[in-house]
Amino acid sequence: MTNSKIIARTTVIKNELGMHARPASKIAQIAETAESDVWICAKSTKVDATSIIDILTLCAVKGTKVVIEIGSRKDLRVLDQIVEFFEVGFGEI
């Protein structure tokens, strides 16, 4: 059993197109660099952030509140990168 504690940050989808394949791919690439698990939660659904398909199943549109979770403090850099990507509207705004 580990003493890790889930760390979460909340953000909102800001771009007009919502979550689509390009940002899902970028998020999965960032999440792959984590040492622990990374999840994205939206609309009562929690998915593996390393899976493009899982991310797309969230069907998250503009204005959707999203929670990004990591399983270890070692991955705060990954959490920050993903949150920043959301904050800049996936580079589309």
C-alpha positions as CSV (number, residue, x, y, z in Angstrom):
1,M,0.0,0.0,0.0
2,T,1.3,3.4,-0.9
3,N,0.9,6.7,1.0
4,S,0.3,8.6,-2.2
5,K,-2.5,11.1,-2.2
6,I,-4.4,12.2,-5.3
7,I,-3.8,15.8,-6.3
8,A,-6.4,17.5,-8.4
9,R,-6.9,20.8,-10.2
10,T,-10.0,22.1,-11.8
11,T,-10.2,24.0,-15.1
12,V,-12.8,24.7,-17.8
13,I,-12.7,24.1,-21.6
14,K,-12.4,27.5,-23.2
15,N,-12.1,26.9,-26.9
16,E,-15.1,26.9,-29.3
17,L,-14.6,23.3,-30.5
18,G,-14.4,21.7,-27.1
19,M,-12.4,18.6,-26.7
20,H,-11.5,17.0,-30.0
21,A,-8.7,14.8,-31.4
22,R,-5.8,17.2,-31.6
23,P,-6.0,18.4,-27.9
24,A,-6.8,14.9,-26.7
25,S,-3.7,13.6,-28.4
26,K,-1.5,16.4,-26.9
27,I,-3.0,15.7,-23.4
28,A,-2.3,12.0,-23.8
29,Q,1.3,12.8,-24.8
30,I,1.8,14.9,-21.7
31,A,0.2,12.4,-19.4
32,E,2.4,9.6,-20.8
33,T,5.4,11.4,-19.2
34,A,4.0,10.9,-15.7
35,E,5.3,8.4,-13.3
36,S,1.9,7.9,-11.7
37,D,-1.6,7.6,-13.1
38,V,-3.2,10.7,-14.6
39,W,-7.0,11.1,-14.9
40,I,-9.4,13.6,-16.4
41,C,-12.9,13.9,-14.9
42,A,-15.9,15.6,-16.5
43,K,-19.6,15.2,-16.1
44,S,-19.3,12.4,-13.5
45,T,-16.9,10.4,-15.7
46,K,-13.3,9.7,-14.9
47,V,-11.0,8.5,-17.7
48,D,-7.3,7.6,-18.2
49,A,-5.6,10.8,-19.5
50,T,-3.1,8.7,-21.5
51,S,-5.8,7.4,-23.7
52,I,-7.0,9.6,-26.6
53,I,-10.1,7.5,-27.1
54,D,-11.0,7.7,-23.3
55,I,-10.5,11.5,-23.4
56,L,-12.8,11.8,-26.4
57,T,-15.5,9.8,-24.7
58,L,-16.0,12.7,-22.3
59,C,-17.7,14.6,-25.1
60,A,-16.6,17.8,-23.4
61,V,-17.8,21.0,-25.0
62,K,-16.9,24.6,-24.4
63,G,-17.7,25.5,-20.8
64,T,-17.3,22.0,-19.4
65,K,-15.7,21.9,-16.0
66,V,-12.8,19.4,-16.0
67,V,-10.8,18.0,-13.1
68,I,-7.3,16.7,-13.8
69,E,-5.9,14.3,-11.2
70,I,-2.5,12.8,-10.6
71,G,-1.5,10.0,-8.3
72,S,1.8,11.4,-7.0
73,R,3.4,14.7,-6.1
74,K,6.2,13.7,-8.4
75,D,4.0,14.5,-11.3
76,L,3.1,18.1,-10.4
77,R,4.9,19.2,-13.5
78,V,2.7,17.1,-15.7
79,L,-0.4,18.4,-13.9
80,D,0.7,22.0,-14.4
81,Q,1.4,21.3,-18.1
82,I,-2.1,19.8,-18.7
83,V,-3.9,22.6,-16.8
84,E,-1.9,25.2,-18.7
85,F,-2.9,23.6,-22.0
86,F,-6.6,23.9,-21.0
87,E,-6.1,27.4,-19.8
88,V,-4.8,28.6,-23.2
89,G,-7.7,27.0,-25.0
90,F,-5.6,24.2,-26.4
91,G,-3.8,27.0,-28.4
92,E,-6.9,27.7,-30.4
93,I,-8.0,31.0,-28.8
